Amino acid sequence: MNDEGVDLLRNAIVIQAAKDYKRSFDYRSGACDEFDRKEIEKFFRSEWYEQLTDVDSEYIMNEIKRIVREERRAKNEAG
């Protein structure tokens, strides 16, 4: 695999973790639960994550939490 392929794979792993983390806050979906969220947080704080990207994992998790809060607020105001 060339460098570009490796970079694409690294990015795909981080993007999927971010999607899974966001989905873990959707209690209705049944897709993830509190245990899954904790496991994803452990990944974001792991050495492996640091080898995959230079993006601050705390920033990613905080942004996802902010987005989830905004989506819930908008849904509550609409419904």
N, C-alpha and C positions, 0 to 999 in steps of 0.2 A: 504494500500500500504506500502510495506516495504521500508527501507532506500535506498536500491539499486534502486527500482522503482522510488522513489522521485528524486534521483540523475539523473537517465536517463531522466525523464521528464524535470527537470531543464535544463540539457544540450541540450535537443531537442529544447526547447524554444529559447535558446541563439543561437544555430546553425541556426534555421530557421530565426531568426532576422538578422543574418549575411548574409545569402543567399538573403533575401529580400533586404537588404541594398545594396549588390553588384548589384543585378538586377535593383535597382532603378537608376543606372547610365547608363543602356542600354536603350537609348531613342527609339531605333528601336523596342524593344519588346513590348512596350505599357503596360508592366506589372506593372510598378510603375511610379510615376511622382514626381515632386519636393515636393508636399504636403506629399506623402507617405514617402519620404526620411526624411523630417522634423519630421514626427511622429515616425519613427524608431529611429532617433537620440534622440528624447525625451525619448523613452523607454530605450535606452542605458545609458542615464543619470539619470534614475529614481531610486528611492529607491527600487522599485520592482526588477529591474535588480541587484542591489547590494545584495538583498536577495537571488537571484538565483545563483550567482557566485562571485568569488573573482577576476576574470580576468578583467583587466583594460579596460573599454569600449572605452576610447579614443585610446588606442593601437589598439583595434580591428578595429575601424572606420578608423584610419590612415593606417593600413595595407591593408584594403580593397581598400581604395583610391589609394594606391601605386600599388596594383595589377591591378586595372582598368587602371591606367595610363600606366603601362607596357604592358598590353594586347592591348591597343589602339595603342601604339607606334609600337609594333610588327606587328600589322595588317596594319598600314600605311606603314611600311617599306616593307612588303610583297606584298601589293596591289598597 
